[in-house]
Amino acid sequence: MSIAAGFSSFTPSVRFSKLNIHRPLHQPSPSIITFGTTTARISSSAFVCPPDNPLKFSTLAFSGGGNANGGDNGRSSGGGGGEGGGAGDKNKAEAFMALAEIGRSLDSVPKDLAAAIESGAIPKSIVMRYFELEKSPLFRWLLQFGGFKERLLADDLFLAKVGIECGVGIFTKTAAEYQRRKENFMKELDFVISDVVMAIIADFMLVWLPAPTVSLRPPLAITAGPFTKFFYSCPDNAFQVALGGTSYSFLQRLGAILRNGTKLFAVGTCSSLVGTSVTNALINARKAVDKSSAGEVEELPILSTSVAYGVYMAVSSNLRYQVLAGVIEQRLLEPVLHQHKIILSAICFAVRTGNTFLGSLLWVDYARWIGIQ
C-alpha cells in the first residue's frame, strides 16, 4: 500500500476513524493518518471481502492525496489534462466492484481494457457495457478489433449506425441527384454513377472517423514529437463527452476537427479516384457500343474531381458528421432515450437519412460551382 504523505518536524500523530463493521462496501469509511500538518486518506473501499470467504480480502484501489493528475488516462498529455486523481481512483474502485459483481477477474478481459481499468481511465458503466456486448456472438467477434472495441464501448448502437448510413446511402444520393438534375438525369447518368460510387466508399469512413470512442490505446513513447503528442491526445470527435477523470481543452477539440479533416481528405480523394475511373470506363464502353454518342459524352477529369471531392469531405462532411455524432446523438438523443433503444435507433435513422440527403445536394451544388460538372 502506498500512502501519499508529507513529513515535517512536528510529532506525528495517528488517528483512525471509528470502524463500523456493518457499513456497506459502497459507503467507505476513510481512515486518516496525520503527519504534522499533512493528512493522508486511506479509503476503506480499497478492500473487498469476497462473499464466499468473509476472511479473505482483496486489495482493489488506493486513494492517495497530493497528485492532481493521478487519474489521467494518457490521452490528455497534449494539454487537456485530467480532472484529478480522485475521479481516476473512483473509476478504478467502481470498475473492480463491477468485476466482482459479475464474477470475472481482470485477467479475463483484454489487456488494453484491463490496463484502462487499472489506471482508472474508464468508469463502471463502460465495464458493464463490455460484458453486455460480449453476450452477442457478433459483438464478441468485433470486440477483438481495437477500433470496433473503442467505438462500441462508447456507443453500443455504432454498428446500427454504420448499417443505416450505408443502407440509405444509395437511395438518398440517387434521389438527391435526380432532384438536382431532373430532366438531365439520364443524360448525366455517368455523373450520377460516379457520385454514388464515391459516396458508397466514403459512407463507412464518415461514420467511423467522427464516432466518439473510449480510448484504450497505451501512452505514446517519450521520444514522440510535439505534434504527434498533441494529435494523439485529441478526442476522435470534437464534441464527444469526456469520461470521468479526463477532459479535453478547446485546442484539443479543434485538433480533432483538423485531424479528421485530413483523414477524410485522403478518403475522399481515393474514393473519387475509384469512382471517376469507373465512370470513365462506362463512358468508353458506351462509346464502343453506340457510335453516335461519341461526341455527346466526355470523360470526367479524374485529378480535379478527386481533389475537389477530398476538399468537400474534409470540410462539409467532416463538420456535419462531427456535429451529428457528438452533439445530436451523444449529447441530445442518448441521454433522453438511452433506455429506449428502438426509438433511439429510429430517430438516428431519420436524422442520418436527412443528413445524407443534404450532403448529396451540397455536393452537386459544390461540383457545379467549381466547374467540374
Secondary structure, DSSP 4 states (H G I P E B T S, - for coil): --------SSPPEEE-PPP-TTS-TTS---EEEEETTEEEEE-GGGEE--TT-TT--EE-----SS-TTTT--STTTTTT-BS-HHHHHHHHHHHHHHHHHHT--GGGS-HHHHHHHHTT-S-HHHHHHHHHHHTSHHHHHHTTSHHHHHHHHH-TTHHHHHHHHHHHHHHHHHHHHHHHHGGGTTTTHHHHHHHHHHHHHHHHHHHHTTS-----PPPPPTT--HHHHHHHHS-SSTTPPPPTTB---HHHHHHHHHHHHHHHHHHHHHHHHHHHHHHHHHHHHHHHH-GGGTTT-----HHHHHHHHHHHIIIIIHHHHHHIIIIIIIIIIHHHHTT-HHHHHHHHHHHHHHHHHHHHHHHHHHHHHHT--
